[in-house]
Amino acid sequence: MTESIFKVVAYRDVEASVFGDEAPGVTIRQLISGEADGAPIYNMRMIEIEPGGNTPDHDHPFEHENFIVSGSGEVTYEGAAYPVSAGDVVFLPPGARHQYRNTGEEPLVFLCGIPVSRGC
């Protein structure tokens, strides 16, 4: 692991990467990561979903901690859809099947925290 560093950066100055073919309209910014920043416990990512876009329907053996920064949409948890909008907090427990969809007219933007050792 890289040595830990102090970091202050505007999130828009962190390069956005296309999430992949399985996630149309989704980009991700690695704001704080174990690999680049030497963060020992958590990765912090900013995920942006364009109107009509969605993350993959997936699960993994670790939790997600999300804060909706702007926009609106829904998160599907174990097959049931729940509306989300700016200011909402979502906790997804380990092993939970989930997906985010942007059902609004502006980008759905949220912070996502995961354990460093999981790196997804």
Backbone as a chain_set.jsonl record, in Angstrom:
{"seq": "MTESIFKVVAYRDVEASVFGDEAPGVTIRQLISGEADGAPIYNMRMIEIEPGGNTPDHDHPFEHENFIVSGSGEVTYEGAAYPVSAGDVVFLPPGARHQYRNTGEEPLVFLCGIPVSRGC", "coords": {"N": [[0.852, -1.181, 0.0], [0.443, 2.268, -0.677], [2.116, 5.017, 0.924], [0.299, 6.92, 3.32], [-1.223, 10.044, 2.493], [-1.799, 13.567, 2.935], [-4.65, 15.198, 1.673], [-6.362, 17.511, -0.321], [-8.808, 18.316, -2.524], [-10.796, 19.464, -5.237], [-13.716, 17.735, -6.106], [-14.445, 17.556, -8.807], [-12.053, 17.86, -10.055], [-10.89, 15.43, -10.015], [-10.291, 12.808, -12.135], [-12.898, 11.406, -14.072], [-13.973, 8.132, -14.688], [-15.307, 5.943, -17.136], [-17.761, 3.685, -16.223], [-18.354, 1.228, -17.423], [-19.537, -1.127, -19.98], [-21.662, -2.509, -18.859], [-22.936, -0.663, -17.367], [-24.643, 1.706, -18.377], [-24.234, 5.17, -19.036], [-22.89, 5.805, -16.683], [-20.408, 7.159, -14.604], [-17.382, 7.115, -12.641], [-15.542, 8.483, -9.969], [-12.557, 8.154, -8.32], [-12.189, 9.315, -5.408], [-10.846, 9.175, -2.882], [-8.502, 6.759, -2.266], [-7.164, 3.569, -1.306], [-5.063, 2.64, -2.862], [-4.019, 4.896, -4.401], [-3.859, 6.953, -2.505], [-3.107, 5.907, -0.117], [-4.974, 5.344, 1.821], [-5.975, 3.683, 4.662], [-8.325, 2.262, 5.362], [-10.909, 2.951, 4.152], [-12.32, 3.454, 0.863], [-13.326, 6.266, -0.999], [-15.713, 7.151, -3.284], [-17.117, 8.984, -6.045], [-20.03, 8.703, -7.709], [-21.657, 9.121, -10.757], [-24.639, 9.246, -12.487], [-26.154, 9.443, -15.521], [-29.325, 10.777, -16.775], [-31.667, 8.192, -17.225], [-29.718, 6.25, -17.048], [-27.978, 3.48, -15.407], [-26.532, 1.573, -12.698], [-24.849, -1.65, -12.619], [-26.895, -4.531, -11.829], [-26.158, -6.048, -9.004], [-24.218, -7.859, -6.486], [-22.087, -8.076, -3.584], [-19.598, -9.118, -1.174], [-19.331, -7.144, 0.801], [-20.18, -4.12, 2.603], [-21.913, -1.138, 1.413], [-21.845, 2.35, 1.719], [-23.742, 5.054, 1.13], [-24.296, 8.436, 0.036], [-26.612, 10.589, -1.214], [-25.938, 13.14, -3.337], [-26.941, 14.864, -5.338], [-29.736, 15.136, -7.628], [-32.149, 12.58, -8.607], [-33.626, 9.336, -8.233], [-33.737, 5.787, -8.102], [-33.049, 3.128, -5.848], [-32.593, -0.242, -6.115], [-33.165, -2.832, -3.962], [-32.628, -6.049, -3.141], [-34.596, -6.733, -5.035], [-36.734, -4.942, -4.649], [-37.786, -1.617, -5.311], [-36.697, 1.58, -4.23], [-37.309, 4.998, -3.791], [-34.888, 7.619, -4.186], [-33.255, 10.702, -3.364], [-31.558, 13.92, -3.406], [-29.724, 14.392, -0.451], [-30.488, 12.066, 0.813], [-29.539, 9.073, 2.579], [-28.071, 5.927, 2.088], [-27.693, 2.658, 3.166], [-26.207, -0.282, 2.303], [-26.169, -3.56, 3.109], [-23.629, -6.177, 3.516], [-23.571, -8.574, 0.874], [-26.009, -7.868, -0.224], [-28.23, -7.688, -2.936], [-28.27, -5.214, -5.394], [-29.019, -2.127, -7.174], [-28.599, 1.004, -8.779], [-30.666, 3.437, -10.312], [-31.164, 6.126, -12.513], [-33.907, 8.017, -12.517], [-34.647, 10.528, -12.962], [-34.369, 13.892, -14.36], [-31.931, 15.087, -14.346], [-28.395, 14.619, -13.667], [-27.827, 11.878, -11.424], [-26.116, 11.92, -8.543], [-23.868, 10.493, -6.318], [-22.061, 9.85, -3.257], [-19.927, 7.159, -2.437], [-18.915, 4.86, -0.114], [-16.599, 2.313, 0.549], [-14.901, -0.597, 1.886], [-11.321, -0.512, 1.782], [-9.915, -2.897, 1.188], [-11.583, -4.199, -0.547], [-11.874, -2.874, -2.968], [-13.659, -2.352, -5.269]], "CA": [[0.0, 0.0, 0.0], [1.131, 3.548, -0.733], [2.128, 5.78, 2.169], [-0.828, 7.848, 3.436], [-0.91, 11.446, 2.215], [-2.855, 14.549, 3.175], [-5.193, 15.513, 0.355], [-7.5, 18.408, -0.482], [-9.005, 18.447, -3.967], [-12.182, 19.593, -5.69], [-14.047, 16.428, -6.68], [-14.485, 17.633, -10.264], [-10.676, 17.794, -10.541], [-10.516, 14.021, -10.059], [-10.751, 12.28, -13.425], [-14.019, 10.459, -14.084], [-13.799, 6.979, -15.574], [-16.537, 5.273, -17.546], [-17.941, 2.506, -15.382], [-18.278, 0.041, -18.282], [-20.701, -1.415, -20.821], [-22.755, -3.008, -18.032], [-23.491, 0.461, -16.612], [-24.788, 2.817, -19.318], [-24.392, 6.514, -18.491], [-22.327, 5.876, -15.332], [-18.981, 7.419, -14.418], [-16.929, 6.991, -11.257], [-14.328, 9.211, -9.598], [-11.917, 7.598, -7.126], [-11.81, 10.511, -4.659], [-9.832, 8.744, -1.924], [-8.345, 5.312, -2.421], [-6.021, 2.95, -0.672], [-3.977, 2.518, -3.827], [-3.417, 6.178, -4.765], [-3.708, 7.873, -1.38], [-2.658, 5.209, 1.075], [-6.054, 5.29, 2.812], [-5.869, 2.329, 5.193], [-9.571, 1.569, 5.696], [-12.028, 3.189, 3.235], [-12.276, 4.153, -0.417], [-14.466, 7.161, -1.227], [-15.916, 7.358, -4.711], [-18.267, 9.77, -6.478], [-20.636, 8.034, -8.859], [-22.585, 10.0, -11.468], [-25.468, 8.486, -13.418], [-26.925, 10.311, -16.396], [-30.738, 10.394, -16.876], [-31.902, 6.938, -17.935], [-28.623, 5.32, -16.819], [-28.065, 2.625, -14.225], [-25.404, 0.719, -12.329], [-25.219, -3.057, -12.786], [-27.623, -5.214, -10.754], [-25.067, -6.885, -8.512], [-23.996, -7.962, -5.048], [-20.71, -8.352, -3.192], [-19.564, -9.518, 0.24], [-19.025, -6.016, 1.681], [-21.201, -3.075, 2.658], [-21.798, 0.152, 0.727], [-22.42, 3.478, 2.436], [-23.968, 6.036, 0.071], [-24.963, 9.704, 0.324], [-27.077, 11.176, -2.475], [-25.53, 14.543, -3.384], [-27.896, 15.612, -6.167], [-30.534, 14.339, -8.546], [-33.134, 11.659, -8.046], [-33.678, 8.041, -8.887], [-34.17, 4.715, -7.216], [-32.124, 2.044, -5.566], [-33.271, -1.522, -5.976], [-32.547, -3.644, -2.915], [-33.255, -7.371, -3.085], [-35.742, -6.779, -5.931], [-37.72, -3.881, -4.392], [-37.256, -0.298, -5.651], [-36.907, 2.638, -3.244], [-36.907, 6.294, -4.343], [-33.817, 8.358, -3.523], [-33.002, 12.04, -3.887], [-30.518, 14.667, -2.711], [-29.808, 14.399, 0.997], [-30.774, 10.732, 1.346], [-28.437, 8.183, 2.918], [-28.412, 4.531, 1.813], [-26.754, 1.643, 3.641], [-26.421, -1.589, 1.683], [-25.384, -4.531, 3.875], [-22.887, -7.169, 2.732], [-24.348, -9.605, 0.203], [-27.295, -7.364, -0.725], [-28.361, -7.455, -4.38], [-28.684, -3.813, -5.513], [-28.793, -1.396, -8.416], [-29.07, 2.393, -8.816], [-31.199, 3.902, -11.598], [-31.539, 7.537, -12.557], [-35.247, 8.177, -13.081], [-34.891, 11.968, -13.04], [-33.995, 14.629, -15.563], [-30.577, 15.605, -14.173], [-27.552, 13.529, -13.17], [-27.922, 11.366, -10.064], [-24.734, 11.945, -8.07], [-23.774, 10.052, -4.928], [-20.816, 9.384, -2.671], [-19.966, 5.745, -2.115], [-17.805, 4.405, 0.698], [-16.421, 0.859, 0.653], [-13.607, -0.941, 2.48], [-10.178, -0.514, 0.876], [-9.532, -4.246, 0.781], [-12.524, -4.734, -1.525], [-11.47, -2.202, -4.177], [-14.471, -2.357, -6.486]], "C": [[0.893, 1.238, 0.0], [1.093, 4.223, 0.629], [0.958, 6.762, 2.173], [-0.365, 9.272, 3.189], [-2.084, 12.315, 2.635], [-3.345, 14.998, 1.807], [-6.366, 16.476, 0.483], [-7.638, 18.629, -1.982], [-10.493, 18.651, -4.246], [-12.553, 18.3, -6.414], [-14.064, 16.454, -8.195], [-13.082, 17.622, -10.886], [-10.137, 16.368, -10.559], [-11.122, 13.429, -11.331], [-11.87, 11.26, -13.254], [-13.724, 9.361, -15.1], [-15.166, 6.417, -15.92], [-16.611, 3.963, -16.787], [-17.834, 1.216, -16.19], [-19.568, -0.178, -19.037], [-21.906, -1.875, -20.014], [-23.435, -1.905, -17.233], [-23.619, 1.682, -17.523], [-25.002, 4.151, -18.607], [-23.779, 6.715, -17.116], [-20.831, 6.169, -15.399], [-18.66, 7.349, -12.928], [-15.634, 7.771, -11.082], [-13.798, 8.596, -8.309], [-11.377, 8.777, -6.317], [-10.704, 10.231, -3.649], [-9.72, 7.23, -2.067], [-7.109, 4.826, -1.691], [-4.816, 2.925, -1.59], [-3.278, 3.852, -4.08], [-3.064, 7.046, -3.565], [-3.199, 7.217, -0.103], [-3.697, 5.197, 2.18], [-6.114, 3.861, 3.358], [-7.182, 1.563, 5.348], [-10.662, 1.728, 4.641], [-11.586, 3.803, 1.917], [-13.494, 5.061, -0.462], [-14.541, 7.443, -2.718], [-17.12, 8.255, -4.939], [-18.773, 9.1, -7.741], [-21.685, 8.967, -9.439], [-23.317, 9.176, -12.522], [-26.312, 9.469, -14.225], [-28.396, 9.869, -16.42], [-30.905, 9.14, -17.739], [-30.825, 5.889, -17.702], [-28.826, 4.491, -15.562], [-26.742, 1.922, -13.956], [-25.804, -0.725, -12.617], [-26.066, -3.536, -11.601], [-26.647, -6.25, -10.221], [-25.088, -7.01, -6.995], [-22.516, -8.232, -4.822], [-20.666, -8.562, -1.687], [-19.217, -8.396, 1.222], [-20.117, -4.964, 1.591], [-20.875, -1.917, 1.728], [-22.452, 1.179, 1.633], [-22.525, 4.618, 1.439], [-24.672, 7.277, 0.592], [-25.329, 10.329, -1.006], [-26.803, 12.677, -2.443], [-26.532, 15.378, -4.178], [-28.626, 14.65, -7.101], [-31.532, 13.458, -7.82], [-33.122, 10.374, -8.856], [-34.233, 7.007, -7.945], [-33.019, 3.754, -7.004], [-32.97, 0.796, -5.398], [-32.467, -2.348, -4.987], [-33.31, -4.946, -2.826], [-34.57, -7.405, -3.865], [-36.809, -5.723, -5.718], [-37.065, -2.53, -4.64], [-37.663, 0.73, -4.597], [-36.464, 3.958, -3.849], [-35.796, 6.928, -3.513], [-33.68, 9.729, -4.173], [-31.969, 12.733, -2.999], [-30.777, 14.706, -1.211], [-30.091, 13.046, 1.619], [-29.477, 9.968, 1.603], [-28.921, 6.756, 2.692], [-27.31, 3.651, 2.386], [-27.141, 0.323, 2.998], [-25.549, -2.598, 2.413], [-24.628, -5.501, 2.969], [-23.831, -8.215, 2.122], [-25.659, -9.14, -0.39], [-27.249, -7.155, -2.237], [-28.918, -6.04, -4.539], [-28.325, -3.222, -6.88], [-29.316, 0.025, -8.235], [-29.545, 2.707, -10.222], [-31.513, 5.384, -11.481], [-32.883, 7.639, -13.26], [-35.606, 9.649, -13.249], [-34.421, 12.572, -14.346], [-32.626, 15.286, -15.465], [-29.712, 14.466, -13.64], [-27.867, 13.163, -11.712], [-26.482, 11.192, -9.592], [-24.721, 11.478, -6.62], [-22.363, 9.645, -4.549], [-20.987, 7.922, -2.288], [-18.712, 5.392, -1.327], [-17.787, 2.898, 0.764], [-15.087, 0.585, 1.335], [-12.504, -0.987, 1.431], [-9.877, -1.911, 0.347], [-10.443, -4.835, -0.29], [-12.351, -4.107, -2.888], [-12.354, -2.261, -5.401], [-14.991, -0.98, -6.787]], "O": [[1.965, 1.245, 0.606], [0.153, 4.027, 1.4], [0.657, 7.37, 1.146], [0.723, 9.67, 3.605], [-3.224, 11.853, 2.685], [-2.548, 15.161, 0.883], [-7.258, 16.271, 1.307], [-6.696, 19.076, -2.637], [-11.343, 18.075, -3.567], [-11.786, 17.819, -7.248], [-13.723, 15.45, -8.82], [-12.933, 17.405, -12.088], [-9.041, 16.128, -11.066], [-12.325, 13.541, -11.564], [-11.798, 10.371, -12.406], [-13.285, 9.627, -16.219], [-16.074, 6.416, -15.089], [-15.632, 3.22, -16.719], [-17.289, 0.223, -15.707], [-20.571, 0.488, -18.782], [-23.047, -1.663, -20.425], [-24.395, -2.163, -16.506], [-22.795, 2.594, -17.452], [-25.829, 4.262, -17.702], [-24.103, 7.69, -16.437], [-20.087, 5.527, -16.141], [-19.535, 7.502, -12.076], [-14.746, 7.727, -11.933], [-14.518, 8.525, -7.313], [-10.236, 9.193, -6.516], [-9.728, 10.979, -3.575], [-10.718, 6.513, -1.998], [-6.147, 5.566, -1.486], [-3.687, 3.159, -1.158], [-2.053, 3.925, -3.981], [-2.083, 7.789, -3.6], [-2.895, 7.899, 0.876], [-3.35, 5.054, 3.353], [-6.288, 2.92, 2.584], [-7.163, 0.337, 5.455], [-11.289, 0.738, 4.264], [-10.619, 4.563, 1.854], [-14.575, 4.677, -0.016], [-13.58, 7.905, -3.334], [-18.041, 8.285, -4.123], [-18.039, 8.949, -8.718], [-22.5, 9.534, -8.711], [-22.697, 8.497, -13.34], [-27.092, 10.237, -13.661], [-28.692, 8.713, -16.119], [-30.354, 9.046, -18.836], [-30.994, 4.742, -18.116], [-29.721, 4.756, -14.76], [-25.94, 1.706, -14.864], [-26.983, -1.0, -12.837], [-25.956, -2.999, -10.499], [-26.34, -7.226, -10.906], [-25.873, -6.352, -6.313], [-21.785, -8.574, -5.752], [-21.619, -8.21, -0.993], [-18.846, -8.674, 2.363], [-20.881, -4.923, 0.627], [-19.732, -1.732, 1.31], [-23.489, 0.913, 2.241], [-21.505, 5.104, 0.95], [-25.531, 7.197, 1.471], [-24.456, 10.575, -1.839], [-27.368, 13.4, -1.622], [-26.925, 16.462, -3.749], [-28.197, 13.518, -7.328], [-31.736, 13.566, -6.611], [-32.67, 10.335, -10.0], [-35.082, 7.297, -7.101], [-32.145, 3.591, -7.854], [-33.938, 0.78, -4.638], [-31.262, -2.542, -5.144], [-34.492, -4.961, -2.48], [-35.541, -8.022, -3.427], [-37.721, -5.613, -6.538], [-35.924, -2.309, -4.233], [-38.804, 0.754, -4.134], [-35.354, 4.046, -4.373], [-35.766, 6.791, -2.29], [-33.948, 9.902, -5.362], [-31.56, 12.196, -1.969], [-31.881, 15.007, -0.757], [-29.951, 12.886, 2.831], [-28.463, 10.185, 0.94], [-30.044, 6.411, 3.059], [-26.13, 3.875, 2.119], [-28.276, -0.134, 3.136], [-24.322, -2.513, 2.351], [-24.953, -5.632, 1.789], [-24.767, -8.678, 2.774], [-26.365, -9.938, -1.006], [-26.331, -6.517, -2.753], [-29.915, -5.692, -3.907], [-27.477, -3.728, -7.614], [-30.356, 0.23, -7.608], [-28.923, 2.303, -11.205], [-32.059, 5.839, -10.476], [-32.986, 7.377, -14.459], [-36.728, 9.981, -13.632], [-34.117, 11.866, -15.307], [-32.199, 15.969, -16.396], [-30.245, 13.446, -13.204], [-28.136, 14.033, -10.884], [-25.721, 10.414, -10.168], [-25.466, 11.995, -5.789], [-21.581, 9.171, -5.373], [-22.065, 7.503, -1.867], [-17.592, 5.593, -1.796], [-18.816, 2.264, 1.002], [-14.222, 1.461, 1.357], [-12.728, -1.451, 0.313], [-9.608, -2.072, -0.843], [-10.113, -5.863, -0.882], [-12.655, -4.752, -3.892], [-11.827, -2.22, -6.513], [-15.697, -0.789, -7.777]]}, "num_chains": 1, "name": "protein.A"}
